[in-house]
Amino acid sequence: MTFGVKGDIFPFMITNILDRRTHVHLWRSVDAVAEATWHDNAPVGTQHHDNADFDKRDASNETMAYRSGISVAEAVIWAQQFPDEVTLYLYDKGSWPAGSDSF
């Protein structure tokens, strides 16, 4: 673990975690969605993300990714690998339909 000049632990980060699991004690196998924080579908009146780095988007121009059947710990590690800040959504396994745009 290295610390940057401003005390940053990671060069990228999970900006927010929204736990939408019904069974919050089931952690071994969940659905996880990582969405670029600048693209969050936040309700009106919530704080907007102002640190967007549009140059870090990959060539596919995707704003979200989905994994199923991973642990909560694996979801956190996976979401930290994205080149920009993300919001990590957690769902009960099988409850988030792939291809859905509803977070």
Beta strands, then each sheet from edge to edge (+ up, - down):
strand 1: 14-19
strand 2: 30-36
strand 3: 64-70
strand 4: 86-92
sheet 1: 1+ 4+ 2- 3+
end
